[in-house]
Amino acid sequence: MSTPPRTANVKQAASLCPSSIRSVADLKQLQRVMAAALFRPLTRTDDMQPCWNATRSTSDVVSEFIKPNDRLTAFERLEIYNRQYWYRVLDCLYDDYPGLRALLGQRRFSALCQAYLAKYPSASWTLRNLGQRLAPFIAEEPAYAGPKLAAAIDIVRFEWAQVLAFDEAKKKPLALESLLGGDATLLRLGLQPYLSLIEVNHAVDTYFMAVRKQDSGMRSETSNALDHAPKRAAFKRIAMPKRGKIYLAVHRCETEVYFKRLPREAFLALTALQAGEPLGTALDHALATADPAQDWAIKIREWFQEWAALEWFCKAG
């Protein structure tokens, strides 16, 4: 009885990479395979995964586009970069999200970060964007945060706002004097790109201050080539952030990041301005359910004087 030809296996073993780069399509295919290799999670012992899929070894695939040298195999050469990618991106998350790390503990935080990066690998030229989808991911995969889910999402939103505050652009500020003479009800004011307005259900600001006493929250002195997975000293027990609705502005002054609580009405006014509403509409929205016994004209004047002094206003659009 003759053996049938193994066409299925031949197809599975077909090269993933073009034999030579003759077109943009060939280059893109090589880049896709290279990225797939680099972004694959490491094993528990921080090694590159030995199996590419159920039918092929990683060594077999890697040998298609990496040459060995007199000291290392193709697999070993690429493994260096696979580790470097993971060590670097994990190190960034460890530094940018100390509050989440303190909340979950080292082990759960590490597991969450690895799962997050496996689903949402780095897709930007700058590592500052690495945690951009971390809050939605935690909501999508609630098991990683467990009973601390709501607090974890609030903390991540707050820490992401700090990343933006530090790194986003600053436009030329507007002085209130330059706005005199126009129709205030139709005036549109832009807000600085680095300013984030967040509504949360936990006192993340006071919690973060407790975390910062134990951890600087800043990137440590490291070289560009990490030779080990990121390690941090364990946090001493920090009390869970207290529940309660708060409104926060996270912003920058010079090169320092700051955050301040806002009254609900001030928060609503700023978010309406940020959404492009004219000043009159923004104030109507802010005061729609406000206490009518309060002298809001004085409050609003104080708010705008403070916000202008902080240089939050810029040209709209």
C-alpha positions as CSV (number, residue, x, y, z in Angstrom):
1,M,0.0,0.0,0.0
2,S,1.6,3.3,-1.1
3,T,1.9,6.3,1.2
4,P,-0.1,9.3,0.1
5,P,1.9,12.5,-0.6
6,R,2.2,14.8,2.4
7,T,0.9,17.9,0.7
8,A,-0.6,19.3,3.9
9,N,2.7,19.1,5.7
10,V,4.6,20.6,2.8
11,K,2.2,23.5,2.8
12,Q,2.5,24.0,6.5
13,A,6.3,24.0,6.3
14,A,6.3,26.6,3.5
15,S,8.7,29.5,4.1
16,L,7.1,32.4,5.9
17,C,9.7,34.8,4.5
18,P,10.5,35.6,0.9
19,S,13.8,34.2,-0.3
20,S,14.9,37.7,-1.4
21,I,13.5,41.2,-1.1
22,R,12.3,42.2,-4.6
23,S,9.3,44.4,-3.8
24,V,7.7,46.4,-1.0
25,A,5.4,43.5,-0.4
26,D,8.3,41.2,0.2
27,L,9.8,43.7,2.7
28,K,6.4,44.1,4.5
29,Q,6.2,40.3,4.8
30,L,9.7,40.1,6.3
31,Q,8.8,42.9,8.7
32,R,5.6,41.0,9.8
33,V,7.5,37.8,10.5
34,M,10.2,39.7,12.4
35,A,7.7,41.6,14.5
36,A,5.8,38.3,15.2
37,A,9.1,36.8,16.5
38,L,10.0,39.8,18.7
39,F,6.6,40.3,20.2
40,R,6.1,36.7,21.2
41,P,5.9,36.4,25.0
42,L,8.9,34.9,26.7
43,T,8.7,31.6,28.5
44,R,8.6,31.4,32.3
45,T,12.4,31.2,32.3
46,D,12.7,34.3,30.1
47,D,13.7,32.3,27.0
48,M,12.3,32.6,23.5
49,Q,9.5,30.2,22.8
50,P,10.8,27.0,21.2
51,C,7.7,26.3,19.1
52,W,6.4,28.7,16.5
53,N,3.1,26.8,16.1
54,A,1.9,23.2,16.3
55,T,3.9,22.1,13.3
56,R,7.0,24.2,13.2
57,S,9.8,25.1,15.6
58,T,10.9,28.6,16.2
59,S,14.4,27.7,15.2
60,D,13.2,26.5,11.8
61,V,11.3,29.8,11.1
62,V,14.1,32.0,12.4
63,S,16.7,30.4,10.2
64,E,14.8,31.7,7.2
65,F,15.8,35.3,7.9
66,I,18.5,35.3,10.6
67,K,22.0,33.9,10.0
68,P,24.0,32.2,12.7
69,N,27.6,33.3,13.5
70,D,30.6,31.5,14.9
71,R,29.2,31.8,18.5
72,L,25.4,31.9,18.3
73,T,22.7,30.0,16.4
74,A,20.1,32.0,14.5
75,F,17.6,31.2,17.4
76,E,20.1,32.5,20.0
77,R,20.8,35.7,18.1
78,L,17.1,36.6,17.8
79,E,16.4,35.5,21.4
80,I,18.6,38.5,22.5
81,Y,16.3,40.9,20.8
82,N,13.1,39.1,21.9
83,R,14.3,39.5,25.5
84,Q,15.3,43.1,25.0
85,Y,11.9,44.0,23.6
86,W,10.1,42.4,26.6
87,Y,12.5,43.7,29.2
88,R,12.2,47.3,27.9
89,V,8.4,47.4,27.5
90,L,7.8,45.8,30.9
91,D,10.3,48.2,32.5
92,C,8.3,51.2,31.0
93,L,5.0,49.9,32.4
94,Y,6.6,49.3,35.8
95,D,7.8,52.9,35.9
96,D,4.7,54.6,34.5
97,Y,2.1,52.7,36.6
98,P,3.5,52.5,40.2
99,G,0.0,53.0,41.6
100,L,-1.4,50.0,39.8
101,R,1.6,48.0,40.8
102,A,1.1,48.9,44.4
103,L,-2.6,48.1,44.2
104,L,-2.2,44.6,42.6
105,G,1.1,43.5,44.0
106,Q,4.2,42.5,41.9
107,R,3.0,39.1,40.8
108,R,-0.5,40.1,39.6
109,F,0.8,43.3,38.1
110,S,3.5,41.4,36.1
111,A,0.9,38.8,34.9
112,L,-1.4,41.7,33.8
113,C,1.4,43.5,31.9
114,Q,2.5,40.4,30.0
115,A,-1.1,39.6,29.0
116,Y,-1.7,43.2,28.0
117,L,1.4,43.4,25.8
118,A,0.7,40.1,24.2
119,K,-2.7,41.4,23.1
120,Y,-1.6,45.0,22.5
121,P,2.1,45.1,21.6
122,S,3.9,48.3,21.1
123,A,2.5,50.0,18.0
124,S,4.1,53.5,18.2
125,W,7.5,54.9,17.7
126,T,7.4,56.3,21.3
127,L,7.2,54.2,24.4
128,R,5.1,56.9,26.1
129,N,2.0,55.4,24.2
130,L,2.6,51.9,25.6
131,G,-0.1,52.1,28.3
132,Q,-2.7,53.9,26.1
133,R,-5.0,50.9,26.1
134,L,-4.3,49.6,29.5
135,A,-7.5,50.8,31.2
136,P,-9.7,49.3,28.4
137,F,-7.7,46.1,28.6
138,I,-8.4,45.8,32.4
139,A,-12.1,46.3,31.7
140,E,-11.9,43.6,29.0
141,E,-10.0,41.2,31.2
142,P,-11.3,41.8,34.7
143,A,-9.8,38.6,36.2
144,Y,-6.4,40.3,36.4
145,A,-7.6,42.9,38.8
146,G,-10.2,40.8,40.6
147,P,-12.1,42.6,43.3
148,K,-10.0,45.7,42.8
149,L,-11.2,46.2,39.3
150,A,-12.9,49.6,39.7
151,A,-10.0,51.0,41.7
152,A,-7.5,49.6,39.1
153,I,-9.3,51.3,36.2
154,D,-9.4,54.7,38.0
155,I,-5.8,54.5,39.0
156,V,-4.7,53.6,35.4
157,R,-6.7,56.5,34.0
158,F,-5.0,58.9,36.5
159,E,-1.5,57.6,35.8
160,W,-2.1,57.7,32.0
161,A,-3.2,61.3,32.4
162,Q,0.2,62.0,34.1
163,V,2.0,60.5,31.1
164,L,0.1,62.9,28.8
165,A,0.7,65.8,31.2
166,F,4.5,65.2,31.1
167,D,4.8,64.6,27.4
168,E,2.1,66.4,25.4
169,A,2.7,69.6,23.6
170,K,2.1,73.1,25.0
171,K,0.5,75.7,22.8
172,K,0.9,79.5,23.1
173,P,-1.2,80.4,26.2
174,L,-4.0,83.0,26.0
175,A,-4.1,85.9,28.4
176,L,-7.6,86.9,29.6
177,E,-6.8,90.5,28.7
178,S,-6.7,89.5,25.0
179,L,-10.3,88.3,25.1
180,L,-11.8,91.6,26.3
181,G,-14.3,93.3,23.9
182,G,-15.8,90.2,22.3
183,D,-19.1,88.4,22.9
184,A,-18.3,86.2,25.8
185,T,-21.3,83.9,25.1
186,L,-19.9,83.0,21.7
187,L,-16.2,82.8,22.7
188,R,-14.5,79.5,22.2
189,L,-11.4,78.7,24.3
190,G,-9.0,75.9,23.6
191,L,-7.4,73.9,26.4
192,Q,-3.7,72.9,26.5
193,P,-3.1,69.4,25.0
194,Y,-1.3,68.3,28.1
195,L,-4.3,69.0,30.3
196,S,-6.5,66.0,31.2
197,L,-9.8,66.2,33.0
198,I,-10.9,63.0,34.7
199,E,-13.9,62.0,36.7
200,V,-13.2,59.0,39.0
201,N,-14.9,57.1,41.8
202,H,-11.9,56.8,44.1
203,A,-9.5,59.2,45.8
204,V,-6.7,58.3,43.4
205,D,-4.8,61.6,44.1
206,T,-4.3,60.9,47.8
207,Y,-3.6,57.3,47.1
208,F,-0.9,58.2,44.6
209,M,0.8,60.5,47.1
210,A,1.1,57.5,49.5
211,V,2.6,55.4,46.7
212,R,5.0,58.2,45.8
213,K,6.4,58.2,49.3
214,Q,7.7,54.6,48.6
215,D,8.4,54.9,44.9
216,S,9.6,57.8,42.8
217,G,7.3,56.9,40.0
218,M,10.1,57.9,37.6
219,R,12.3,55.8,35.3
220,S,15.3,54.5,37.0
221,E,18.8,54.8,35.7
222,T,19.0,52.1,33.2
223,S,20.9,51.5,30.0
224,N,19.2,51.0,26.6
225,A,20.1,47.3,26.7
226,L,18.5,45.6,29.7
227,D,19.9,42.2,30.6
228,H,17.2,41.1,33.0
229,A,13.5,41.4,33.6
230,P,12.5,44.6,35.5
231,K,12.6,44.2,39.3
232,R,11.3,46.6,41.9
233,A,11.2,46.5,45.6
234,A,7.9,45.4,46.9
235,F,5.6,48.1,48.3
236,K,4.7,48.1,51.9
237,R,1.0,47.8,52.4
238,I,-0.8,50.8,51.2
239,A,-4.5,51.3,52.0
240,M,-7.0,51.0,49.1
241,P,-8.0,54.4,47.7
242,K,-11.2,55.6,49.4
243,R,-14.4,55.5,47.4
244,G,-16.0,58.8,46.4
245,K,-16.6,60.9,43.3
246,I,-13.9,63.4,42.6
247,Y,-13.0,65.6,39.6
248,L,-9.4,66.1,38.7
249,A,-7.3,68.2,36.4
250,V,-3.9,66.7,35.6
251,H,-1.5,69.2,34.1
252,R,2.1,70.5,33.7
253,C,3.8,73.6,34.9
254,E,7.3,74.0,33.5
255,T,8.6,70.4,33.6
256,E,6.6,69.2,36.7
257,V,3.4,67.3,36.6
258,Y,0.6,68.5,39.0
259,F,-3.0,67.5,39.8
260,K,-5.7,69.4,41.5
261,R,-9.3,68.6,42.5
262,L,-12.0,70.7,40.9
263,P,-15.6,71.5,42.0
264,R,-18.1,69.6,39.9
265,E,-19.3,72.8,38.2
266,A,-15.7,73.9,37.3
267,F,-15.1,70.4,35.9
268,L,-18.2,70.5,33.7
269,A,-17.3,74.0,32.4
270,L,-13.8,72.9,31.4
271,T,-14.9,69.6,29.8
272,A,-17.5,71.5,27.7
273,L,-14.8,74.0,26.6
274,Q,-12.5,71.1,25.8
275,A,-15.3,69.6,23.6
276,G,-15.5,72.8,21.6
277,E,-18.6,74.4,23.2
278,P,-18.7,78.2,23.3
279,L,-18.2,79.8,26.7
280,G,-21.9,80.7,27.2
281,T,-23.0,77.1,26.5
282,A,-20.2,75.7,28.6
283,L,-21.3,77.8,31.6
284,D,-25.0,77.0,31.1
285,H,-24.1,73.3,31.1
286,A,-22.0,73.6,34.2
287,L,-24.6,75.5,36.2
288,A,-27.7,73.6,35.0
289,T,-28.1,71.8,38.4
290,A,-26.0,74.1,40.6
291,D,-27.1,75.6,43.9
292,P,-28.9,78.8,42.9
293,A,-28.0,80.4,46.3
294,Q,-24.3,80.4,45.4
295,D,-22.8,83.6,43.9
296,W,-21.5,81.9,40.8
297,A,-20.3,85.1,39.1
298,I,-17.6,85.5,41.7
299,K,-16.7,81.8,41.6
300,I,-16.5,81.8,37.8
301,R,-14.3,84.9,37.8
302,E,-11.9,83.2,40.4
303,W,-11.8,80.0,38.3
304,F,-10.9,81.8,35.1
305,Q,-8.3,83.9,36.7
306,E,-6.6,80.8,38.2
307,W,-6.8,78.8,35.0
308,A,-5.4,81.7,33.0
309,A,-2.5,82.1,35.5
310,L,-1.8,78.3,35.0
311,E,-1.8,78.9,31.2
312,W,-4.5,76.3,30.5
313,F,-6.1,78.4,27.8
314,C,-5.0,78.4,24.2
315,K,-6.4,79.2,20.8
316,A,-9.4,76.9,20.0
317,G,-9.0,74.5,17.1
